């Protein structure tokens, strides 16, 4: 099973669920993370997750933008 199939099956799972149950599951995950890691570590994890989502949406959906980002970060001509 590749990642696209896994993502599709997760989407189908949440599509069939009650929105309240999905919200409760997300809330439970947040509360469990808070208890295990503490408040500030949980906020850090959520911030990095949001940053990863932004980078994924912004740069990985447009390959040319991702290449431009790599050219800005890495030395010129290293990534072609």
C-alpha positions, 0 to 999 in steps of 0.5 A: 500500500503506497502513501496515496492509498493510505491517505485515501483510506484515511479520508474515507474513514473520516468522511463516514464519521460524525464530525463530533467523533472526529473532533473528539479524536483530535481533542483526545490526541491533543490532550494525550500529547499534553499529558505526555510531553507537557504544554510547551512541548505540545505547542512546539509539536503543533507549530512544527506540524503547522509549518510542515503543512504550510511547506507541503502545500506551498512547495511540494505541490509546485515543484518549480517553487520547491526547486527555487527554495532549494536554490535559495537555501543551498549553494548556487548550482548544487540542486538542478 
